[in-house]
Amino acid sequence: MHTQKGRPSRIKGWVMPLVGFLVAQLYFIACDRFSWNLYREFKPGTIMGRILNSELFTEWFTPYDLPISNVITAFLIVTLLLPSLIGVIMNIFSRK
């Protein structure tokens, strides 16, 4: 039997995290636009309550109405978008 080798994947390592980030942002935009967000009250004394009610997520970084969406977006920027951008830059400037 003749086995055929599959074609090499053209998807780079930075594409999937970037797609995941964009899908999450589209979800947040839809939730924010149509008020689909589930609002959860966090007590001000807890760690999450302090983070959500901090000036950073209530006045400075506010792309969405709910602070929880802002916190999740900031987390996704650090975990998905920055590594993807680093991968893109390394891909552009790498010598082959």
C-alpha positions, 0 to 999 in steps of 0.5 A: 500500500502506498501511504501519502504524506499530508501537506504541511500545515500552513497555519503558523503558531500565532494564527490560532491564538489571534483567531481565538482573541478575535472570536472572544472580542466578537462575542463580547461586542455582541453581548455588550450590544444586545445586553446578553451579559450575565451580571454577577455581583462581586463583593467589594472586599474580595480580590475579584471585587477589588480588581473589578472596582479598581480605577483601571477597569472602571475609568481607564480601560473601558471598552465594554459596559461591564467591568467583568468584560473589561477584565477578561479582555485585559487578560486575553490581551496579555495571554493571546494577543501579545504572544500572537503579535510577537509571533507575527513580528518574529515571522516577518523578520526571520531569515529563511 
